[in-house]
Every structure is written in structure tokens, then in C-alpha cells.
Amino acid sequence: MLSKRKIPILWFVLMVLVLVVSACAAPAAAPAGDSGDMAADADGEMMEEQHFRATIPFFAQDWSPLRGGGWNMHYLAFWNAGPMYIDEHGELHPYVFNEWTPNDDMSQWTFKIDPDAVYSDGSSITAHDVVATWNLIAHPATTHQRVTLFMTGVVGFEDVFNGEAMTMPGVVALDDSTVQVTLEGPDPLFHKKLATNLIGPVKASVAIGEDGFEVAEWWHPKNNPVTSGPFMPDEMDLNRGVVTFVKNPNFWVAEPMLDRFTVTSIEDTTIVTTMLANEELDQGWPPNDATSQALLGADYFECGQAPGIGGFFLNPTIEPTNDINFRKALILAVDREQIFNLSSPDGSGWVPTGEPLRALPGSDPNFVPHPYDPEGAQEALAASAYANAADVPKMIMAGVSSPGTEVLAQYMAEQWRQLFGIEAIEMSPQFDSWEGPGAPALFRDGAGVRVPDAALMLLGSLHSSSNLARNIMGGYADPEVDALIEEAVTLGADDPNRIALAQQAQAIFQSQYMVIPIGTGCGGSVKGGSMPWVHGTRRNADAQFVEPWLIYIEHME
């Protein structure tokens, strides 16, 4: 059994001061409660309730499982069942689908639904629900942020994605329990692309209206939502930032070990650290700094290497970043090592590389990151259309949505001011998507891949169909890069040309000076950001909780 640990009184005083200050800036969150609250069992006996208390640093007003992004999506696995799932070792497991079969050339896949798979109201999950859900998330009105990672290549996807159609001819229900997907070409790993709760089926009669669009706030407890995962929404106070889920009594895989879990919005990460140390939270996202490590221990931040690239991506479709020499100047002016030092002051878990194929079979040992070269940066600026700093239009840096990211953005802006005299820089906290006004010249974001495959990594990041290319990089499209990736994904998983083509594609992208890499190298806490008394919070390479029905609390004395 674990014993209670309390922080020194000095830290308590500091916490109170921070709370007073932060109360002026954001609505107050509800107390997290006790993970060991008492509850009565079926016989009236009192027993400790398994209550998992988590937090996000953002007041989310939209909890639809159909968005494919946002801070609250970290917990989507708790209440939305995916077609299949991939564990922390990259192994594929059945979930809603328990069978998958390709045709001879792997251009058509047939999926069978587990006959035991039901929603929280006890009704069967049907192939018609799957088809309706996938058509819905493919449509731009749903604003699913990562649908291109999963549906690209499906016959009819582009028409729906562009708002020109409502349904994909390539996705059909052969009967109540069979879904057939027809692709534009062979894709040996298509089934693994679907292994995510980001595209889990929703009950069409509840979530989708007669017009084919999503019913507003169908997911809110006030509207009696129906869900498919191990938990279901119980209470949501979105103004206070407190959302509670309870055990789904009809979850077919196994009875969840937790009785309920609560997600509380707390924007100040310093407060999160203090609450974790005081055992008022079970899981959270504290900053990985010396203070947090002193309170929570270095083991809390144990970092797993996971595929992905993150950074400030440049927009090649607007001024001034449409000029390759200007992009080169911005990148060479930034000390890459300093960026990584600022990203993780103690250096834990970080690898200073900007290679998209990092931590994957196919990582290029000859990959050369862009150097820190102030003289080369000045030469590149002189060769651009903006040799005179007065000619540089205002640059918006989007995705500056946390104190840590703001430090990095301010550092880069100061480098450009000192070296070039560039002053017109505006920073915006918008992330995942852009709502304007104007368009960002740089956008802080990233991309990863659940399946350890080089071609799929680039399909979801550098290919023109990806969210990263379309939205974050403002419509980046290179025909040669696209062709290389498209050829690679048609090859067998063990074909060495699959990797060779992916490496060629990333080399072209690297030569175009498109990203200032930050935060790559760490796939997140392998413990899911949970405290020692929480067990089973394993996460995969896509930061999804693998089997949330196995999470439990070791109650403290």
C-alpha cells in the first residue's frame, strides 16, 4: 500500500498564490475529489470507488468523439471503441472488428464486426453505423482533424472531403456485420491504419441527422448519448471545465476496473504539478522541469521513443515564407540545440533531430539536420525577396498554445530580430486548425504514426493529402514527394524499396526548408502521465491509452 505524501508548507503557500493569480484569468475548476471515495455495492456494503482523476490544460467546449484532435482526445479511448487498436509494442488487436481480409492485390478489404460488440444502451454496433460514421468524419463540416490519416485512398474520399459528395462509394455495408472498403490502389497496411479510436463508430440514429450531418451536442449527457467504449458520459459542466464519465454496464470486452473518471480543465501547469504531488490528481500533463521532477520524481517523466516530427512548420503558399531563401534564412538563424534545450531543460527524452522518419524502421543514418549558421542565414536572406527587413510582411506564428511553446516562439523571434531586424511577428494560441484572420506563416504542430512504418508516416505528414500539408503547411504539395510516397505505400511491408522511396521523399522535403523542429524525440510518458498508484495506463505511439478498461487505482491508506 502507498502512503500519503504531502508537499512542504512553502509549496502550499506558493500554490495558493498561483491559484489566486490564475483565478483572474480563467474559470475555477472544480475540486478533483478523492480517488478513494466510498460507494455502496449491490448488497449495500460500503466499498472504495475506483475514481480516476485526470486533467487537461484547456477548457474544451466540444467533446464530440468525431473531431480527431484536441486535448480531450487524449481520453477518447475511455469512451469510444475503435475498429481495432495497436498496443505499445506496435501489435494489432481486434476490437469492434474481429476479422479483416484483403483481396489478392490488397485493393479491397472486408471487415467483420464482433457479434458481441454493443453500444452503452445494449444495441448492436452495425456495419451501417460504421459506414455512416466514416462518411460523416470525411466531410469537412465535421472538422475531423486527422481523417486523412485513415481514409486517404478510399474510393470517393476526396469528393466527400472536399464537400462535393456525402458518401464514399468505396465504403459499403454488405450486411449488418460486414463492411467492405475499396481502395484506389493496393495498400497492404490499410487495416492497420484503421486501428484507432479516432474513427470509432457512433450510433447513427443518435449522432447523425436526416441530412447526414452531425447532431449538435448529441454527446452531452443532457441528450442521453450512446457510446461504445468502456465508459460513458455522466456529467459535463463545460463552463467550469469538469467532465465525468462512468462505467459502461454493457461494455463487451471486459468489465472496466474503474468506476468512473473525471477530466478537469486546469490551464496553469504549475497548479497541476502541485495537485499531483498532493495526490489530488491521478494523471496530468505537468511541465518537465526541475521543479516538477523534484516534486513528482524523474520516473514520472520516463519517456518512450515514438515516431513523429514536431515543430514550427512553414507555409510555402503565402508571403514571405513562399520564398525558399527566406525560409532557409529563418531556419539557419535558429540554434537547433538551444531549441531542444528550451524544450526539455534537463534533456530527458529529447533527441535533437528533425528527421520525419526518426524512431522508425527506415530512419536514415545519413540524414543531416539543418545547421545553426548565422552567416549562411544572412546570405540566404540577401538572396531572397526580403533582403530589406522593412519589406517583410507581418508573420503570424500559430499554435503558441502553452507557456513552454511561447518560450520557444519568443526565442526564435528574438533571433530573427537581432540577426535580420525583423519585428513584425504576431503569436496566436490557435492550434490543430486555423480560423483566422489572416494566415499563419509558421504553425506549431506535429505528426506521428501508430504503425511503425516509414511510408505511412510520410503519408500522414508530408503527402499533400495529409492534414499537416493541407492545413498546417497551408497547402504544401510537391508532386515528386507525393509520387514517391504513393508508390511506397503500395509495396509490401517487407519490401526494401518501401523504405528507400520514403527516404527519398523525406530528403526532398528536407531540401525545401519547411520546418524548425522542436519536441521530436519523445513519445510521451510511457506511464501515460500517471502517478505510481495508478496501474494499466499504457499508451501506444499515438498517445492513445491502449486498454483503459484495465486501468485501476491502488488505494492508499
Salt bridges, closest charged atoms under 4 A:
ASP37 OD2 - ARG260 NH2 3.01
GLU48 OE1 - HIS555 ND1 3.88
GLU49 OE1 - ARG260 NE 2.65
ASP62 OD2 - ARG67 NE 2.59
ASP87 OD2 - HIS93 NE2 2.83
GLU88 OE2 - HIS89 NE2 3.67
GLU88 OE2 - ARG538 NE 2.87
ASP121 OD2 - LYS203 NZ 2.65
GLU158 OE2 - ARG470 NH2 3.02
ASP176 OD1 - HIS128 NE2 3.02
ASP187 OD2 - LYS193 NZ 3.22
GLU214 OE1 - ARG67 NH1 2.85
GLU217 OE1 - LYS222 NZ 2.98
ASP237 OD2 - ARG240 NH1 3.48
GLU255 OE2 - LYS247 NZ 3.11
ASP259 OD1 - LYS247 NZ 3.56
GLU279 OE1 - LYS4 NZ 3.75
ASP282 OD1 - ARG53 NH2 2.86
GLU302 OE1 - LYS527 NZ 2.59
GLU414 OE2 - ARG417 NH2 2.52
GLU426 OE1 - LYS394 NZ 2.85
ASP432 OD1 - ARG146 NH2 3.55
ASP453 OD1 - ARG498 NE 2.79
ASP482 OD1 - HIS463 NE2 3.75
GLU486 OE2 - HIS463 NE2 2.81
GLU547 OE1 - ARG538 NH1 2.92
GLU554 OE1 - HIS535 NE2 3.12
